[in-house]
Amino acid sequence: MKDLVEVIAKSLVDHPEEVVVTQTEESNAILVELKVAPSDMGKVIGRQGRIAKAIRTVVKAASSKCDKKVVVEILQ
């Protein structure tokens, strides 16, 4: 899941070298944290959170095989 979020985020932002994605696994959930440059924050979130919602939807669809809940957080 980490690689998927990283590829999507790097394709959206102006500064792909500042994209940092970390993944933490727990017993029944996977937490994916995304950090981008402050100037790119709007591009990752989108108007009214539409792009962030789309990223979460794609990750949820990709995670349907692994039987774990995946949570994507966008950090400042």
N, C-alpha and C positions, 0 to 999 in steps of 0.2 A: 504494500500500500504506500510505503514511503516513496518508492520510485515513481509511482503513478502521480502522486501529489506534486512531486518535484518537477516532473516533466510538464505538467499542466501549468504550474506556477511560473516556471522559467519561460514558457511560451507567451505568457501574458504581460510580464513586467519589462521595464526598460533597463533594469540593472540585474540581469540573471545571476551575476556572480555573488550577489548579496542574499540570494534565496537560501534559507536554512530549514531543513525539514528533519524533525526528530520523531522517532517512533518508540512508544513504550507499550509493552504487552503485559496484560494482567490475565487473570484466570479466564474470564469470558469476554474481555473487551480489548481493543487496540486503540490507543490514543496517538493521533498523528498531529503534531504541532508544526505550524507553518509560520516562519518569520520572513518578512520582506523589508526592503528599504522603506522608510517613511513616505517617500514620494511615490512609491508604487502601491501603497496600501489601498487607494481608491480603485486601482485597476484590478486588484484581487477580490475586493469585496463587491464592487459594482453598484449600480443604482439600486437602492432599496435591498441590497444584499443578494441580488439575482445571481451574480457570478459565484459568490460563495456558496449559495444554495445548489447551483449546478455542479460545482466541484464535489460537494457532499453527496449529491445524487449519483454521480459517476463512481465515486469511491464505494458507496453503498451497493451499487450494482456489481462492482468487481469483487466485493467481499462476500457475496452471497454463497460462494463455494466454501469458505473457510469456517462457517458456523460461529463466527464471533462478531460482536457489534463493533463497528469502527466509528470513532468520533474524530472529526477534523476540527481543530481549533486554529484560528488565525490570531497570532499574537502581535502586539506592537513592539 
